[in-house]
């Protein structure tokens, strides 16, 4: 128990409604585990805050209290008060999952948001909130860094402005000091978050919007230190919003690179609306609506050079290309072995995707979702391009190089290599080329020994043309050609596949449009696959797997333009 006096909250009024969360995310079953139920919801006094049959992430979400700020939370106000009291009764200081620094950080922010939007914390919860802030201030996750440390700092800034007194001032100063170091470190010059996860990028953007909201709620509060939080956050929000637009499908949701799933972070359109409510210039993020297949996507190639992603849009299609490093060298925990993977959106629908993320932990499913085989790229000899292991570990990792971009009014070409397989015999290099026209996408893959050989690529109109790729072979390349390389293309579960002959298929979109898929160089087959669009949700899907001929694979997607 605390021997220090209670800290009284300052009188701040929130300037904009914070993002309404969806409540507890669907992690495979209902989060609250009651023994009895009332009309308002589970009886709080019977809730199990440490269910033994649930994994750590599931229990983390239980202690976040996101439901306090859910879209319909007002209908459960009294039940929430009892839930808050129950948490304080059943979770004494420094015990259990709920007191780990990360869930403590998110819970503190949610409790303060709930209070600033007109609710009153019960007295015992207000006392607990001060103890949580004191506890967190001595257990910051400096060893983990990344989004965890940023969440710690955000919570201390919230508590430092919410409470009054010298101790509260120290929380505020500590939080601002961390933000002053971590925001420039974590947000790259092109606006991307340095962990290169589209999902965590959106979560960090929400954090910054919340901090901007909070500072506006306390206009007279002194902000210690040399960090100009107001100016820095406003500029960073604009850059992060622009980056997020680049990595969003026209359906309004994120592309899946590294740890990514829908339903954890707010949708991009929700983040844009939050920015508008704060009076910020709205980021140019897509609205979540069904795109019209007849609406062409403007011709544009956007290269986010610092983070390493490319958005190629032409006609009725957009492709998202991963020519990025896995993540910061000292923080690869949310990275996947997905180098040179891509996603493809045509006629208003996702067609080719990466496998997504359904869970954390250290089990086989978590590892499998991080491996190369769960992504639309090339695997060699059953190995991943980066050596992912355990739940959040990576040993040797792929590094892209040799990026070349060519853009004309009716053709976009990108080629890039990576060295992730150089640890294998003959030190193979994977090089991939994408060539997009208004009526198709050609994906060419080469596996060669150290990149010293040259071949040619065949364009969509079957004319031979050089694209700065290997031609001929040396002895090392012949050994590499014997490696069991495979290019995989995961087809979204909503797309039908009809086989035409041994090496060609028709993809039938949900809206009735048809794409022709062929393998003019290599040998293709359709196999079962898995697709995880959300945590706790895994769908059956199919994938095209292409084996090379002489170390080369060419896969072609063709469609008819809508006039």
C-alpha positions, 0 to 999 in steps of 0.5 A: 500500500502507498504511504504517500498522499493521494494525488488530486486530478487537475481540471482538464476538459478533453477537447475532442472525443478520443477514438471510440474503440470497438471494445475488447477484441475478438481473440477467439472467444468472449474476453469476460468470463462470468459465472453469472450474467445481469441484463447490463453484462457479466456480474463484475464480482465474478469475473476471472482476471487471470484465466489459466486457459488463456495465453498472455496476449489474451490476458493483456487485452483483458486488462487494457479496459478498451471497453471503457471507450468503446463506441457504445460505452455510454450504455454500460456506464454503471457496469463499467464503474463496478468493473473498475472497482472489481479490478482494484479489488482483485488485482492488488499492486504488483501482482498478476498480468495486469501490473506488467508495464505494457497493460498498465500503460494502456489501462492508465490511459483508458481510465483517464480518457474515460474520466476526461470524457465526463465520467467519475472514477470511484475513489478507490480507482483514483487511488489505484490510478496514482499507484499504477503511475508510481509503479510504472514510473519505476518499471519503464520498458527501456529494455524492450524499447519501440512501441512499448516504451512509447506507450509507457511515456504516453501513460506518464504524460497522461498521468502527469497532466491528470494529477497535480503535485511534484510527483505528477510533475516528475512523471510528466517530465519523464514522459516528455523526455522519453517522447523527445528521444523516441519520436525522432528515433521511431518515426522515420523521415518518410513518416513510417514507424521504424518497426515497419508493421502497418498495424503498429504504425497505426497504433503509434499514430493513435498514440500521437493523436491522443497526446495532441488531444491531451495537451489541448485539454490542458492549455495552461499546463507547463511542459518541462524540458526542451521537447516541443511536444506540440510542434513535434507531434503535429508534424509527425502526425501529418507524416505518419498519416501520409505514410499510412495512406501509401500502405492502405488498400483502396478498401480502406484497410492496411496491407499486411507486412510484418505483424499486421491484422485488422481490428487491433489498430483503429481503421485509417478512416477513423484515425483521419476523422480523429485528426479532423476533430482535433482541428488538424489537416486531415491526412489523405487516408482512404475512407472505408467503403467498397471501391467501385471496380469501374473507378480507375486508380490514378497512375502513381508510383510512391516510394517510401525510401526510408522505410522501404515500401513501394505503392504502384498504382496503374489503371484498375490495380494497385500493388504494394511492394516490400523492398524494406529491411526487416526492421531496426537491427536492435528491435526485430520482434514484430518482423516477418521473413517477408522480404520482396513479398507483395500484395495486389488489389484489382477491380476493388478487391484484394487478390494476392495477399500475405498471410497475416497474423492471428496470434502471438506467443511461442507456439508453432502457429505463431512461428509459421505465420512469421516464416517466408512460406506464409508470404507471397515471395520466394522460399529456398530449400524450406528456409526463411529469408530471415531466420525468425525463431520463437515468438519475437526473435530473429537471427540472420536477416535479409537485407535488400539491395540493388533497387531499380525503379522505372516509370513511364505513363503506361508501365511501372517496373521495380526490381530488387534483390536480397541476401537473406539466403547467402547462408545456404550452399552456393550463397544464392541471391533472390532477385524479383522484378515487378512489371505493371501495365494497365492490363496486367502484372508480371512477377519475375523471380531469379535465384542465382549464385551471388548474383553474378549470372545474367538472364532475360525476362519476358514481358507481357507481350512476349517480346524479349527485353533485358531488365538488368537480370542474369543471362547464362549460367556459371557453375555456382548458378547450376548448383543454385538451380538445383535448390528447391526454390519456390515462389508462392502467391497467396490468393485471398479467400474471396477469390475463386480459382479455376484451372485452365491447363497445367500452367494457367488458371482463371481467378474469379473475383467476388464481383464477377470480374476475371483475371487470367493467371499463367506461369510462362516460365516455371511449373505451377500448382495450386495448394491449400494455404491459410489467411489470418485477417484478424487475431483469433481468425484463420481462414482457409485459402489457396496459393499458387506455388511456382517451381523454377526452371534453371533458377527462374520463375515468371508469373503473369496476372492479366485482366481486361481494362474497364472502358 
